[in-house]
Amino acid sequence: MLACVLGCDSLYESGHISFDPGGHIRVSPEVDDSPHVAEHVQAYLANRTTTWWTPEREPYFAWHRNHTYRRAPVS
């Protein structure tokens, strides 16, 4: 999956990034709580798409979005 020395895998596993159906990177609003992480995400990940997403892999990505990804708190 998404593994790089810049911490992409760590951001994914901690729920700070995920992927929409289609492979577009979704960034958790919690990233803004850490200026250094937010800067990294904006510089390297925002508005990008992964080629790892495929319709066959979508169930894996959907599970991650529903169980690990940190969404905005519900008010």
N, C-alpha and C positions, 0 to 999 in steps of 0.2 A: 504494500500500500504506500501511502505517502510518507516516505522516510528521507530526511535530509539532515545535513549537519547544522542547518540554520534553526532547527527546532520545530519544523512543520509537524513531524510525527508527535512530538510532545504536545503541541497546541491542539492537535486533533484528538489525542487520547484524553486530554484534560477537558475537552468539550469547548474549547475556545474558538475552534473553527469546525465547520462541518460542510456538507455539500448538498445543494438542492438537487432534485431530479434534473439530470442534464449535466451535472458536474460543476456547476458554478459554486465558488467558495462562498459560504455563509459565515459571517464573523459575529461572534457573540457580543452583545453590548457590554459584557463584563470586561472585555479587552480594554475599554476606556478607563478602567480603574487602575491600570498600570501603564503609565506613559511610555515606558521603554517597549513593552509588548505592543501597544497600540502603534507606535512608530514603526516597528518591524513589520507588523501586519499591513499597515498602509503602504510601506515601501515595497514589500515583496509578494503579498498575497491578495490584497484587495482587488476586486474586479477581475479575477482570474478564473480560469476553468481548468480542471484536471482531466487528463486523458485517461486516468484510471477508472473514471465512472463509465459504466456501460449498463444497458438495460439488465443484463444478467447479474451484475453486481449491485444493482439498486436495492435489493432486500437488505444487504449488509449496510449500505449507507442510510437507508430508512431506519434501521434499528438504531444506528448511532444517533441520528437526529432525534429520535424519540426517547432515548435512554441516557445519552451522554452529553449531548449538546446543551450548552447553557443559554437558554432563552431569556428574554427580558422578563422580569417578575410580573406576574399578573396582578393588576390593581383592583 
